[in-house]
Amino acid sequence: TQPPGGVALVADAKRGDRVAVAALLRAGEALGVAAANAAHLLELDAVVVGGGLAVGAGDLILAPARAAFARHARMAFAARCAVVPAELGTDAGVIGAAALVLEPRYLVDGNADS
């Protein structure tokens, strides 16, 4: 058998399992630190958090991510960056990738086959 994955972790955390809650807290904090670093480097307006784990966990991961982001985003332009859930849910990455490929300015010589 396979070890439990993200779905089981989120379900356990929602039932109040302390280990699962702690795991999501730690993951959220790491996400927030990484988001703050990216906001500083890239002067982002928003960090959109998507994927099955983030969508399923919701505030169990986003609340600690936002708190860690607030602690680590030291420059004013970075602190204004929002950490938000993906509005497209678990399909956000696929839809974004498709949109990027279809955007003409990203095609080589205007040709998708180049």
URWOCOR-V450141 format. One line per field, one symbol per residue. phi: phi as a letter, one per 20 degrees, with the letter a starting at -180 (. if undefined). psi: psi as a letter, one per 20 degrees, with the letter a starting at -180 (. if undefined). burial: # if it has 24 or more other ideal C-beta (glycine too) atoms within 12 Angstrom, else .. A space follows every 10 residues. Layout:
phi = ???
psi = ???
burial = ???
This chain:
phi = .efgdfffff ffffenffff ffffffffff ffffffffff fdlfebdeec ngffffflff dfffffffgf fdeeegffff fedcfffemf egffffffff fefgfeeflm cfef
psi = qqqqbhghgg ggghijphgg ghghgggggg ggggggghhg hilqhqopoa qgggghhcih hhghghghgh hinhqghhhi pqoqqphjci iggggggghg hiohiiqpkj pii.
burial = .....#..## ..#......# #.###.###. ######.##. ...#..#### #.######.# ######.##. .##....#.. #.#.##.... .......... .......... ....
